[in-house]
Amino acid sequence: MKWMKSITGKAAEPQPDLELNPELRQALQNFRQSVHAWSDAEINRPRSVRVAADSAWRPALAWALGCVVIAGGVSGGLYDHHRVVVERQQAAARIAHERQLAEQQKLQQTDESLLANVDTDISRSVPAAMEPLAQLMEDNGSN
Amino acid sequence: MRDTRASTKVMAAGTIVEPIAAQTAEEISAQEFVRVVETHRPQIFRFLLASTRDVDLAETLTQECFLKAHRNWSHFRGESTAMTWLMRIAINLQKDHWRNRRMQFWRQTRSNAVDVDEASDWLPSGERTAEQRLLAREQVGRVWTAVKGLSERQRTVFLLRYVEEQELNEIATATGLSEGTVKAHLSRALAKVRTELGGKR
């Protein structure tokens, strides 16, 4: 063993191996032989490559999940876009309807006030012969 | 590797046979690499197995090591031996593996590392009595326990020295440490092994 040789060969240099007592040396030798025996047994053991076959469903599952996620994302986006468009259209229609109502109301109010003014004007303009009577009615109304 | 370059140069001097020469050089290089794999694979696997106590992981890292070596084979300058160069790649791969595992702590990583007791079941075949075998098994188990408690660097240095029987300068080259640091790590590792062997008495 090389490290055992170095114990005797390089006595001048401070070597960690010099600290080895016979028991430690024996233990290290056994350890080394044990590792060699294990490694030799494992390296010559035939292995079957099952990993690729067993895990073939994993990429398929990953793809399927990926497709589902993408499809979900796209359809969700489309649905959201459609919903926003519909809401906008509805809001626009509602605003237009409200405006129309407001205009109609305004027109109605205008007509009504015009008619009221006309009525007042007509009611106040009386023939000259009726003037004393109208005056009397006004006096009575104020009292 | 050096022979390959020489043959390429000599053959490149010819004009007609140049493409054939290049192909031959590649073939020689490939053959050389195959020889390197055949020679050093058991040693690299053994080191990684002892470091990880995980057969599958050791096998995977060994394959990665030779794959990386193959990719960089043309850059190998021969400044160190092929074994030291390969060992350096293996050590770095092992470091990367543990680092990645630490970084990905949220992932449920499965470890196939065998127990220390199971690892110490492997005993060298020899003419030993039952008592000797029992004693050897106990010693190996204790050394494994000590190795398990070593730091990554101490373990690497210890295994390279006492399992792979590398010289200190080779260990220094493979690990990228100075010889003094290697000695210090080795000394600390040995102290822990000694304590483990003596402490459970």
Interface residues (C-beta under 8 A of the other chain):
Chain A: M1 K2 W3 S6 P14 Q15 P16 E19 L20 E23 L24 Q26 A27 L28 N30 F31 R32 Q33 S34 V35 H36 A37 W38 S39 D40 A41 E42 I43 R47
Chain B: R41 P42 F45 R46 L49 A50 V55 A58 E59 A119 S120 W122 L123 P124 S125 A136 Q139 V140 R142 V143 W144 R161 Y162 V163 E165 Q166 E167 L168 K183 L186 S187 L190 V193 R194 L197
